[in-house]
Amino acid sequence: MNLLKKQKVCVSIICNTYNHGKYIKNALDSFISQETNFNYEILIHDDASTDNTADIIREYEKKYPNLIKPIYQTENQYSKNMNITQTFQVPRVKGKYIALCEGDDYWLDSKKLQRQYDIMEQNMNIDMCAHAAEKIRASDGKILGYIAPCNEKKIFDVEEVIIGGGGFVATNSLFYRRELAEMPTEFRRFCPLDYALQIQGALKGGMLYLPEVMSAYRVDVPGSWSARMSHSSYADEQRNEIKKMLDIVDKETLGQYSESVRRAKLIVDFASLETAGQYKELRRGKMREIYNEKTIVWKMKAYIKEFFPELIRFFRR
């Protein structure tokens, strides 16, 4: 323990939170319980919560003052269109690596950080690591499924990550080199969603994926991204932003991944039409085009099964 106190911080946990009073203890406990042979820090940003989130964080801050480093906003920054992570969190990162987990999610494995740290140290040509996660319902904790693109250790190339979309892996599974955060690409500046971060993280040597389920991702938390996506106007806006981001990816990479970008945009279009319930139009137009793309079905089978069940039913006819 004395030796660890003298060591530098190796991993910085970034936790952004807002009105997560019901869940934040789970997140904090899962951070504190990490078993590592290196130092890590917990960087929390509370975006002027109106519930008891900040009070809970203060309790933990008093108990673990050398570990928990919070920012307590008095005005909500998200409503001002601020990029919370880039503006407030990244500038104070001390670690060589960054691990993400929002305040309504939590980790399941006390060795998660150590596992990801070790494998990244063994693969210096790779910038990002992810793992499988449970998807649970916020209201009752029921496991709804898993966010797991495959069941074995694998390095996904950037084409697979592009086609996989933002739901390819769970945000709270991401573990990446600090340099990615310090030098965001133009498409990441345009689109702060972690889909853009995943693409950037895979550009150099792919995304290293571990099949172990080491985190829990809550869905339908009031105010969360997954809850907001249930509203058609917000969902349409986000999909348009994603398509614009993909166009910038295509431009920045000089068209190396144009085919993957095209396929990813087809899936975005399909999701939009599916939400609107326009199944006949799907079968006549976009669905037929995606149907001809057998590579997508083969590579993204697990992802499509979870998010596009109508597409799977169509293929089985």
Residue, then its C-alpha position, 0 to 999 in steps of 0.5 A: m500500500n505504501l508503495l502504491k502511494k508513491q506511484k503515479v496514477c495509471v488509470s483515470i475513471i471518468c464518471n459523469t452523473y446527473n440525478h443518479g441518486k438511485y444508482i450512484k452508490n452502485a457505481l462508486d462501490s464498483f470503482i472503489s472495490q477494484e483490485t489493482n497493482f497500480n494507482y487509479e483515480i475517480l474523476i466525477h462530474d456532477d452536472a448540478s443534480t437536483d436530487n441527492t446525487a451530490d450529497i452521496i458523492r460528498e459522503y464518498e469523497k470524505k471517506y476516500p479523499n485521495l481517490i475520489k475527485p469530484i466537480y460539483q456544478t451549480e449550473n447544468q452544463y449539458s443544457k448549455n451544449m457543453n461536452i462534459t468529458q472533453t471540457f471538464q474531465v479530460p484536462r484533469v486526467k492523470g492516468k495513462y489510460i481512461a476508463l468510462c462509466e456513467g453514474d447510472d451504470y456500474w462494474l461487476d468484476s473487481k479485476k476489470l481495470q487490472r484485466q484491461y490494463d494488463i492486456m493493453e500493456q501487452n498490445m501497444n499497437i492497440d488504443m482501445c479495449a472493450h468487453a461484454a456487458e449485461k443490459i439491465r432494466a433500471s426499474d427492477g434490475k432485470i437482465l434484458g440481454y447482453i451487449a456482446p458482439c461475439n463470445e471470444k477474445k478478438i480484435f475488431d477492425v475499424e470496419e467492423v466497429i463502424i458497421g457495429g454502430g454505437g451499440f456495438v459495445a457498452t460505454n462502460s466497458l471502454f478502456y483507452r489510451r489518454e492520447l485519444a482524449e487529448m487529440p480528438t478527431e474532427f468527427r469526434r469534435f462534431c459528434p460527442l457520442d461514444y460511437a465516434l470514440q470507438i471509431q477513433g479508438a479502432l483506427k490504429g490497430g482495431m478494438l481489442y475485445l474481451p468476452e468476459v461480462m464485467s459491467a452492467y448497463r442500465v436502460d430506461v433510466p429517466g433522462s438517460w440517452s437510451a430513454r431519450m432515444s425512445h422519443s422519435s424527434y430526439a432519435d431522428e436528430q441523433r441519427n442525422e448527427i451520426k450520419k453526418m459524423l460518418d460522412i466526416v469519418d469517410k472524408e478524414t480517412l480519405g475514403q478507406y472505409s467508404e463501404s463500411v460507412r455506407r453500410a453503417k448509414l443504411i443501418v441508421d436509416f433502417a433504425s429510423l424507419e423501424t421506429a416509425g413502423q414503416y415496415k412495408e417501405l423497409r421491405r421494398g427499399k432499404m431492407r432489400e438493400i441491407y438484405n443483399e449485404k450478407t457480410i453485415v448479417w454475418k459479422m453483426k448477427a448478435y447486434i442485429k438480433e438485439f436491435f433489429p428483430e424485424l430484420i431477422r424475421f425477414f431474413r428467416r422467411 
